[in-house]
């Protein structure tokens, strides 16, 4: 084989390896970004409030069993600006007897989160289990959960400004 013909193949091998490495880096970066976003939603106060409320709700526990666990793919949005903000989350949950999703809508006022609506839709059930709905209470009140630790939550009705 002529030495020059070997030299012509050499750059193509390195170009192929470089493109492959770039492709792998791009895929790892995309998956890392997705995991980062899901992790941010799961570390939010609204997520913790939702999980704590549902784990204590007797009807949900009766339908799904204990322990209740959340799935990985939490979706939705959380926006904060100063002391205000909004959240809208969909949290997959499961227990030994079934699975479903928590749907939570919350607002943030003066740095505190207030649940406006929370319900659990059990897979295969015709109706949702409403955990809290602002429209069923006085217009002056909303549900406020004060998160003391991720596992210990004290719930109380608070006046909304």
ABEGO torsion letter per residue (X at the ends): XBAAAAAAAAAAAAAAAAAAAAAAAAAAAAAAAAAAAAAAAAABAAAAAAAAAAAABAAAAAAAEOBBBBBABBBEBBBBBEABEBBBBBBBBBBAAEBBBBBBBBBBBGGBBBBABBBBBBBGBABBBBABBAAABBAABBBBBBBABAABBBBBBBBBX
